[in-house]
Amino acid sequence: MLVAERIVALLAALDVPVVVIGAVALAAHGYIRFTEDIDLRPGSLLRITPIPQLVALKLYAGGWSSKADIIELLRRNPETDLEMLRETCGKYRLNGLEELLEELGQH
């Protein structure tokens, strides 16, 4: 059994739902970068955060590395629904998405 499967089983046995965020979620969407930890967010079975929510989390976190993560994530996932992305970030009143889309040439 893989470590992730053991984590899911343990958390399920304790009735603790979670979702994967951070660098592991980035990797699941095709952008692999170094990380020293696994970020788990309470709230659902162990699942990977969808791209719009992952971008929103990164915008909320702020900083250059988060912006670089967003650019690379969107570059590697050109099929991302930009309207859904805008809607998700707008829902949380997050700024900075349009500038990053402009940088990617996706405005």
C-alpha positions in Angstrom: 0.0 0.0 0.0 1.3 3.4 -1.0 1.9 6.0 1.7 -0.8 8.2 0.3 -3.2 5.3 0.5 -2.3 4.7 4.1 -2.9 8.3 4.9 -6.3 8.2 3.2 -7.2 5.0 5.1 -6.0 6.5 8.5 -7.9 9.8 8.0 -11.0 8.0 6.8 -10.9 5.7 9.9 -10.8 8.8 12.0 -13.5 10.4 9.9 -11.2 13.3 8.9 -11.9 14.5 5.3 -9.0 16.4 3.6 -7.9 17.8 0.2 -4.4 18.1 -1.1 -3.1 21.6 -1.8 0.3 23.1 -2.4 3.2 21.6 -4.4 1.6 18.1 -4.4 -1.6 19.5 -6.0 0.6 21.5 -8.5 2.3 18.2 -9.4 -1.0 16.5 -9.9 -1.8 19.2 -12.5 1.5 18.7 -14.3 3.8 21.2 -12.6 6.4 19.4 -10.5 8.6 21.4 -8.2 10.5 20.8 -5.0 8.6 20.7 -1.7 9.5 19.6 1.8 6.0 18.9 3.0 2.5 17.8 2.0 -0.2 20.3 2.6 -3.6 18.8 3.5 -6.7 20.9 4.0 -9.6 19.6 6.1 -13.0 19.4 4.3 -13.2 16.5 1.9 -11.8 13.0 1.1 -8.2 13.1 0.1 -8.6 14.8 -3.3 -6.5 17.1 -5.4 -7.6 20.8 -5.4 -9.0 21.9 -8.8 -7.0 24.4 -10.7 -9.3 27.5 -10.1 -9.2 26.9 -6.3 -5.5 26.2 -6.3 -4.9 29.5 -8.2 -7.1 31.2 -5.6 -5.1 29.7 -2.7 -1.8 30.8 -4.4 -3.1 34.4 -5.0 -4.2 34.5 -1.3 -0.8 33.3 -0.2 0.9 36.0 -2.2 4.6 36.3 -2.9 6.8 35.7 -5.9 6.9 31.9 -5.6 3.1 31.7 -5.6 2.9 33.9 -8.6 5.5 31.8 -10.4 3.5 28.7 -9.4 0.3 30.2 -11.0 2.1 31.1 -14.2 3.7 27.7 -14.6 0.5 25.9 -13.6 -1.5 27.7 -16.2 1.2 27.4 -18.8 1.1 23.6 -18.3 -2.7 23.5 -18.3 -3.8 25.6 -21.3 -7.3 24.0 -21.3 -8.0 25.7 -17.9 -11.4 27.5 -18.0 -10.4 31.1 -17.6 -13.9 32.3 -16.9 -14.2 29.8 -14.1 -10.8 30.9 -12.9 -11.9 34.6 -12.9 -15.2 33.7 -11.2 -13.4 31.7 -8.4 -10.8 34.5 -7.7 -13.5 37.2 -7.9 -15.7 35.3 -5.4 -12.9 35.7 -2.9 -12.0 39.2 -4.0 -8.5 38.2 -4.9 -6.3 40.6 -6.9 -3.5 39.9 -9.4 -5.0 37.3 -11.7 -5.4 39.6 -14.7 -1.8 40.7 -14.5 -0.6 37.1 -14.5 -2.9 36.2 -17.4 -1.5 39.1 -19.3 2.0 37.9 -18.7 0.9 34.5 -20.2 -0.8 36.2 -23.1 -4.2 34.9 -22.0 -6.1 38.1 -21.3 
